[in-house]
Amino acid sequence: MNEEVRDNLKSKSIWLRGFFMLLFAIFYGVAEFVLAVVAIFQFGAAVITGKPNANAARFGNSLGQYIFQIAQFVTFNSEEKPFPFSNWPESRSTADMQIGETEALQKKDQES
């Protein structure tokens, strides 16, 4: 074994990173389950009310961003640890626009 590999094996920072990667892999699984619950809720809301729930859409958007942040961290594409070590990602306006567009289309359908 060469010296560089030995140094890496003894490095506390790489083992700490591995611990956080394992922790965020668990968070990913939980977030994936919550995303499925939100999707089922949104479908139910659309069936009952005829439109998606805006609050659930915003939460789903921010949850999707959180899942992306986890993926970036565990694949070494980012050094920033996701929530709870940083702020929860805010919903992007695209989800709000899509819901607004959906509501506008539904109004147009109702008028015709």
N, C-alpha and C positions, 0 to 999 in steps of 0.2 A: 504494500500500500504506500502510495507516495505521500509526501509531507503535506501537501495541500488538502488531500482527502482527510488525513488525520486531524488537521487543524479544523476542518469543517465539522467532523464528528465530535470534536471537543467544544465547539462553539455553542455557548448558551443561547445566543440570539437565534440561531437556526432551529434549535429545539423549541424555543419559545414560539417562534413562528409556526412550527408544526402543531403545537398545542392550540394556537389560535385558529389554524386551518381546520383542525378537527372540531373545535367548538363551533365555528361558523358552518361547517358541513352539517352539524346537528341543527343549527338555526335555519339553514336552508331547507331541510326536511320539514320543519315546523311551518316555515313560511309557505312552502309549496302546498301543504295541507290547508292552511288558512286561505290561500288563493283559490283553491278548489271550492271552499265553503262560500267565498265571496261570489264566485262564478255561479254557483247554484242559486244563491240568494238573488243575484241579478236576473237570472233567468226567471225565477219565481216572480220577482217584481215586474218584469216585462210582461209576463203572462197575465198577472192580476191587474196592473195599472196601465198596461199598454206602452210603457216607456221604462228605461232603466232608471235606477235610483242614483241621483247625482252624487250623494255622499259616498255610496258604495263604490261608484266609479272613480272618485278621487282617491279613496283609500286603496282600491285595486291598482291604480296608477302608481301611487307611492310605494305600495308593496312590490310591484314589479321592478321599480327602480332599486329597491332594497335588495331584491334577489339578484339583480344585475351587479350591484356593488359587492355582494358576497362572492359572486362568480369572479369578478375582477380581482378580489383579494386572494382567493384560494388558488388562482392560476398565476399568481405573481405579476399580474398586470397593474396592480395598485398596492401601495404600501399603507394606504389609509384603511384603518379598521372600520367596518360598518357599525351601525347602531348595535349595541348600546355604548360603543366607544366613540361615536360621533353622533351628530344630530340625525334624526329620522328624516329621510328624503321627503321633500315637499312634492305635492302633485304638480305635474306640468300642465300647462294650460291647454294642451292638445286634448286631454280627456274632457275638459270643460267645453271645448269647442265641439267635440264630437257629440256630446250630449245636447248642446245647443242646436247643432245641425239636425240631430234626431228629432228633437222637439219641433223644430221648424218644419221638417218634412211631415211630421204627424199632423201639424196644424193645416198644412197645405192639403194633405189627404182628406182631412175632415171637411175642409171648405168645398172640395170638389165632389 
